[in-house]
């Protein structure tokens, strides 16, 4: 498993678990298909859960925007104890004093209480109006962001899941080779006892068996690490057991490939996300343009006021009523060019988003072209290595028959065994590469 594609996934798993402890108590057993694994990650992966929380956060933000268009009602009640009643100055001439003089007098009572209720209703505000229009788009934008996150997780789950499925084939091939060599070792020992083989022949077989056992141990370690990586990617507790129920064959790998060059940018989640971002940019420009318009609001209040010299508001005495209704118009005149700068900034941000869309289209074209080439090459290589492996096995079987009847040498059968192992390794690597190429291709055309 030294090819670039498969190595990338295994390195991802190794890096992910370089500091993980493996002494875990037994947990639940999960038997999952690839679709069930993706669904499990949808519910348990931390990144996906946070992305889904962003949707809920946006829903609450939308409620906040809606509240600006709804009436605001405030109630208040208060009591005042004038420790010293305020003093007012009355003109002296009213009381026969010289003009220009003032007489200090105290008006009012020691205790005052007021209970009131105020109503405010926004009738027109261009920015609030656009905010209301943009609510649905903002929510869709958050949802699409979550889908982009989910797709990234899904892509890696597909790659690791199917690589682990293919690893069963690798172990089976290694076991078959070990069994084959053990049988050869047994036959060679019989020949050695009868003087038809040398001790060196037995030593060569022992070395080959040891090499295969080491290769199997390494493969099993990599598989264990792959399972740990897949569990963490899915958000599954490490102590739980994971059983992969899907299988994959060469024909299944090939079946989704097409030479048809047509594809739609709109099938890609990232493209949909940027289109929504563009729409939000356009709303932003409209919002700042409407900030030049006056705002209109309605206000009203109803209050009761009581004045007492004793602290007894619920005994004898009147409560005086005050009420009013008002219409307020706020006309923007000059704000130091703040609105103009906001509009220009929003237009620049829209241009940036358009540039990102153009660049994404170029990237998608490049991804699809490369993915198609890699997938086609991977399929071809996989088919070739499968035939080569079958041929190497036939060569080994024929060489073994010659060796058993005494017309072949130990060198020939050792060489045939080495070629078979090499062919099998190349086939497994080709399978891994083809799986990655297939997932990358489906992701590139938006069909994963």
C-alpha positions in Angstrom: 0.0 0.0 0.0 2.6 2.5 -1.0 0.8 4.2 -3.9 0.1 7.9 -3.5 -3.7 7.7 -3.3 -4.0 5.0 -0.7 -1.0 6.3 1.2 -2.8 9.6 1.6 -5.8 8.0 3.4 -3.7 5.8 5.6 -1.5 8.8 6.6 -4.7 10.7 7.4 -5.6 7.9 9.8 -2.1 7.6 11.3 -2.0 11.3 12.0 -5.4 11.2 13.5 -4.5 8.5 15.9 -0.9 9.2 16.7 -1.8 10.0 20.3 -4.9 7.8 20.8 -4.9 5.1 23.5 -6.0 1.7 22.5 -7.0 0.2 25.9 -10.8 0.5 25.6 -13.7 -1.2 27.3 -15.9 -3.2 24.9 -18.7 -1.1 23.4 -21.6 -1.5 21.0 -21.4 -3.3 17.7 -22.4 -1.4 14.6 -22.9 -3.3 11.3 -23.1 -0.5 8.7 -23.4 -0.2 4.9 -21.7 2.8 3.3 -25.0 4.7 3.3 -25.6 3.9 7.0 -22.1 5.0 7.7 -22.8 8.4 6.0 -26.1 8.7 7.9 -24.3 7.9 11.2 -21.8 10.7 10.5 -24.6 13.1 9.7 -25.9 12.6 13.2 -22.6 12.3 15.1 -19.7 14.0 13.4 -18.8 17.2 15.3 -18.3 19.3 12.2 -21.6 18.3 10.8 -23.4 18.9 14.1 -21.9 22.4 14.4 -22.9 23.1 10.8 -26.5 22.0 11.6 -26.4 24.2 14.7 -25.5 27.2 12.4 -28.8 26.6 10.7 -30.6 26.8 14.0 -28.6 30.0 14.8 -29.7 31.5 11.5 -33.3 30.7 12.3 -33.1 32.6 15.5 -31.3 35.5 13.7 -34.3 35.6 11.3 -36.6 35.8 14.2 -34.6 38.8 15.5 -34.9 40.5 12.1 -38.7 39.8 12.1 -39.0 41.4 15.5 -37.9 44.8 14.0 -41.1 44.8 12.0 -43.4 43.8 14.9 -44.8 46.2 17.5 -42.7 46.8 20.6 -44.7 47.2 23.9 -43.0 48.4 27.1 -44.5 48.8 30.5 -43.0 50.7 33.4 -43.9 51.6 36.9 -41.9 53.9 39.3 -42.1 55.8 42.5 -40.2 58.9 43.6 -39.5 60.2 47.1 -38.4 63.9 46.9 -36.2 64.2 50.0 -36.2 67.9 49.1 -39.0 69.2 46.8 -37.5 71.0 43.7 -37.5 74.8 43.8 -38.7 77.0 41.0 -38.2 80.7 40.5 -41.2 82.9 39.8 -40.8 86.5 38.4 -41.0 89.0 41.3 -43.2 91.5 39.5 -46.1 89.0 39.7 -46.1 89.5 43.4 -45.3 93.2 43.4 -41.6 92.9 43.6 -39.2 94.9 41.3 -38.8 93.7 37.7 -35.8 91.4 37.3 -36.2 89.8 40.7 -37.3 86.2 41.4 -39.1 84.6 44.3 -38.1 80.9 45.1 -41.1 78.6 45.6 -41.5 74.9 46.0 -44.2 73.1 44.0 -45.3 69.5 44.1 -45.6 66.8 46.6 -43.1 64.6 48.4 -44.2 61.4 46.8 -44.9 60.8 43.1 -45.7 57.5 41.3 -46.2 56.8 37.6 -47.4 53.7 35.8 -47.2 53.7 32.0 -47.3 51.5 28.9 -45.6 52.5 25.6 -46.1 51.2 22.1 -43.7 51.6 19.2 -44.4 50.3 15.7 -42.1 50.7 12.7 -44.1 51.6 9.6 -41.3 51.8 7.1 -37.5 51.2 7.1 -35.9 50.2 3.9 -33.1 48.2 5.6 -35.6 46.2 7.7 -37.7 45.6 4.6 -34.7 44.1 2.7 -33.8 42.1 5.8 -37.2 40.5 5.8 -36.8 39.6 2.1 -33.3 38.1 2.7 -34.4 35.8 5.6 -35.1 32.7 3.4 -31.9 33.2 1.4 -29.9 33.5 4.6 -31.4 30.2 5.9 -30.7 28.4 2.5 -27.1 29.7 2.6 -26.6 28.2 6.0 -28.1 24.9 4.9 -25.9 24.8 1.8 -22.9 25.5 4.0 -23.8 22.5 6.1 -24.2 20.4 2.9 -20.7 21.4 1.8 -19.3 20.3 5.2 -21.2 17.0 5.0 -20.0 16.3 1.5 -16.3 16.7 2.6 -16.9 14.3 5.4 -18.8 11.9 3.1 -16.0 11.9 0.5 -13.4 10.7 3.1 -15.9 8.2 4.5 -16.4 6.6 1.1 -12.6 6.4 0.5 -11.7 4.9 3.8 -14.8 2.6 4.0 -14.1 1.0 0.6 -10.3 0.8 1.2 -11.1 -1.2 4.3 -13.4 -3.4 2.3 -10.7 -4.0 -0.2 -8.2 -4.7 2.6 -10.1 -8.0 3.2 -9.0 -9.1 -0.3 -5.4 -8.2 0.6 -5.4 -10.3 3.7 -7.0 -13.2 1.9 -4.2 -13.0 -0.8 -1.5 -12.9 1.9 -3.1 -15.9 3.7 -3.2 -17.8 0.4 0.4 -17.1 -0.2 1.4 -18.1 3.3 -0.6 -21.4 2.9 1.0 -21.9 -0.5 4.5 -21.5 1.0 3.7 -23.7 4.0 2.6 -26.5 1.5 5.8 -25.9 -0.5 7.8 -26.0 2.7 6.3 -29.4 3.6 7.0 -30.8 0.1 10.6 -29.5 0.1 11.2 -31.0 3.6 10.1 -34.4 2.2 12.5 -33.9 -0.8 15.2 -32.9 1.6 14.7 -36.1 3.7 15.2 -38.1 0.5 18.2 -36.1 -0.6 16.5 -34.3 -3.5 16.7 -30.8 -1.9 19.2 -28.8 0.0 19.0 -27.1 3.4 19.4 -23.8 1.5 16.1 -24.5 -0.2 14.3 -24.8 3.1 16.0 -21.6 4.4 14.8 -19.6 1.3 11.2 -20.7 1.9 11.4 -19.8 5.6 12.6 -16.3 4.7 9.7 -15.9 2.3 7.2 -17.0 4.9 8.7 -14.6 7.5 8.5 -11.8 5.0 4.8 -12.6 4.2 4.0 -12.8 7.9 5.6 -9.4 8.5 3.7 -8.0 5.5 0.4 -9.4 6.9 1.2 -7.9 10.4 1.8 -4.5 8.8 -1.4 -4.8 6.7 -3.5 -5.7 9.8 -2.0 -2.7 11.7 -2.9 -0.4 8.9 -6.4 -1.8 8.8 -6.9 -1.3 12.5 -5.7 2.3 12.2 -8.1 2.7 9.2 -11.0 1.5 11.3 -10.1 4.0 14.1 -9.9 6.8 11.5 -13.3 5.9 10.1 -14.9 5.7 13.5 -13.6 9.2 14.4 -14.7 10.6 11.1 -18.2 9.2 11.8 -18.2 10.4 15.4 -18.4 6.8 16.7 -16.8 6.0 20.1 -13.5 4.2 19.7 -14.5 1.4 22.0 -17.5 0.5 19.8 -17.0 -2.3 17.2 -17.6 -1.5 13.5 -18.5 -4.1 10.9 -18.6 -3.1 7.2 -21.4 -4.9 5.4 -20.9 -3.6 1.8 -18.7 -5.4 -0.7 -17.1 -4.0 -3.8 -15.9 -5.7 -7.0 -14.0 -4.6 -10.0 -17.2 -4.3 -12.0 -18.8 -2.0 -9.3 -15.8 0.3 -9.5 -16.1 0.6 -13.2 -19.8 1.0 -13.5 -20.1 4.8 -12.8 -17.5 5.8 -15.3 -18.7 7.5 -18.5 -16.9 9.3 -21.3 -19.7 11.7 -21.6 -18.1 15.2 -21.1 -21.3 16.9 -20.0 -21.8 18.0 -16.4 -23.5 20.9 -14.6 -21.8 23.4 -12.3 -25.1 23.6 -10.4 -24.7 20.0 -9.3 -21.7 21.0 -7.1 -22.6 22.0 -3.5 -19.8 24.7 -3.5 -21.3 26.3 -6.6 -24.8 26.4 -5.1 -23.3 27.9 -1.9 -21.6 30.7 -3.8 -24.7 31.5 -5.8 -26.6 32.0 -2.5 -23.7 34.2 -1.2 -24.0 36.3 -4.4 -27.8 36.7 -3.8 -27.0 37.9 -0.2 -24.5 40.4 -1.6 -27.2 41.8 -3.8 -29.6 42.1 -0.9 -26.9 44.0 1.0 -26.6 46.5 -1.8 -30.3 47.1 -1.9 -30.4 47.4 1.9 -27.8 50.2 1.9 -29.5 52.0 -1.1 -32.8 52.1 0.8 -31.1 53.6 3.8 -31.3 56.9 1.9 -35.1 56.8 2.3 -36.8 58.3 5.4 -38.0 55.9 8.1 -41.5 56.1 9.5 -42.7 54.9 12.9 -45.7 55.2 15.1 -45.5 55.8 18.9 -48.1 55.8 21.6 -48.2 55.9 25.4 -50.8 55.7 28.2 -49.8 56.6 31.8 -51.3 57.2 35.2 -49.6 59.6 37.6 -50.3 60.1 41.4 -48.9 62.7 43.7 -49.1 62.4 47.5 -47.6 64.0 50.6 -47.9 60.6 52.4 -46.7 57.3 51.0 -50.1 56.0 50.3 -50.8 55.6 46.5 -53.6 53.1 46.9 -55.7 55.0 49.4 -57.6 58.2 48.8 -56.4 60.5 46.0 -56.6 60.8 42.3 -54.5 59.2 39.6 -54.1 61.5 36.6 -54.2 60.1 33.1 -51.8 61.1 30.3 -52.0 59.5 26.8 -50.6 60.4 23.3 -50.1 59.0 19.8 -47.3 60.2 17.7 -46.0 59.8 14.1 -42.2 60.1 13.6 -40.4 60.6 10.3 -36.6 60.4 10.3 -35.1 62.0 7.2 -31.4 61.3 6.6 -29.6 64.4 5.4 -25.9 63.9 5.8 -23.9 61.1 7.4 -20.4 61.9 6.3 -20.7 59.7 3.2 -21.1 56.6 5.4 -24.0 55.2 3.2 -22.0 55.8 0.1 -19.0 53.9 1.4 -21.2 51.0 2.5 -22.8 50.7 -0.9 -19.4 50.8 -2.6 -18.0 48.2 -0.2 -21.0 45.9 -0.8 -20.5 46.2 -4.6 -16.9 45.3 -4.2 -17.9 42.2 -2.1 -20.3 41.2 -4.9 -17.5 41.5 -7.4 -15.4 39.3 -5.2 -18.1 36.7 -5.0 -18.5 36.8 -8.8 -14.7 36.3 -9.1 -15.0 33.3 -6.8 -17.7 31.8 -8.9 -15.7 32.2 -12.1 -12.7 30.7 -10.4 -14.8 27.8 -9.0 -16.0 27.1 -12.5 -12.4 26.9 -13.7 -11.5 24.6 -10.8 -14.5 22.4 -11.5 -13.5 22.1 -15.1 -10.0 21.2 -14.0 -11.2 18.7 -11.4 -13.5 16.9 -13.7 -10.9 16.7 -16.5 -8.2 15.3 -14.1 -10.7 13.0 -12.3 -11.9 11.6 -15.6 -8.3 10.9 -16.7 -7.3 9.4 -13.3 -10.4 7.3 -13.2 -9.9 6.0 -16.8 -6.3 5.3 -16.1 -7.1 3.6 -12.7 -9.7 1.3 -14.3 -7.3 0.3 -17.0 -4.4 -0.3 -14.6 -6.7 -2.3 -12.3 -7.9 -4.6 -15.2 -4.3 -5.0 -16.3 -3.0 -5.9 -12.9 -5.9 -8.3 -12.3 -4.9 -10.2 -15.5 -1.2 -10.0 -14.5 -2.0 -11.4 -11.1 -4.0 -14.3 -12.6 -1.1 -14.9 -15.0 1.5 -14.9 -12.2 -0.6 -17.4 -10.3 -0.7 -19.7 -13.4 3.0 -19.4 -13.8 3.5 -20.3 -10.1 1.3 -23.3 -10.4 3.0 -24.6 -13.5 6.5 -24.0 -11.9 5.4 -25.8 -8.7 4.3 -28.8 -10.8 7.6 -28.9 -12.5 9.4 -28.7 -9.2 7.3 -31.5 -7.7 8.2 -33.9 -10.5 11.8 -32.9 -10.3 12.1 -31.0 -13.6 12.2 -27.6 -12.0 14.6 -25.9 -9.6 14.0 -24.2 -6.2 15.3 -21.0 -7.8 12.5 -21.0 -10.4 9.8 -21.6 -7.9 11.2 -18.9 -5.5 11.2 -16.5 -8.4 7.7 -17.4 -9.4 6.5 -16.9 -5.8 8.1 -13.5 -5.6 6.6 -12.5 -8.9 3.1 -13.6 -7.7 3.4 -11.6 -4.5 4.5 -8.6 -6.5 1.6 -9.0 -8.9 -0.9 -9.3 -6.0 0.6 -6.2 -4.3 0.3 -4.3 -7.5 -3.3 -5.4 -7.9 -4.3 -4.3 -4.4 -2.6 -0.9 -4.9 -4.5 -0.6 -8.2 -7.8 -1.4 -6.4 -7.1 1.3 -3.8 -6.1 3.8 -6.4 -9.3 3.0 -8.5 -11.5 3.5 -5.4 -10.0 6.9 -4.7 -10.2 7.8 -8.4 -13.9 6.8 -8.5 -14.9 8.8 -5.4 -12.9 11.9 -6.7 -14.6 11.6 -10.1 -18.2 11.3 -8.6 -17.4 14.3 -6.4 -16.1 16.3 -9.3 -19.2 15.9 -11.3 -21.5 16.4 -8.3 -22.9 12.9 -8.2 -21.3 11.5 -5.0 
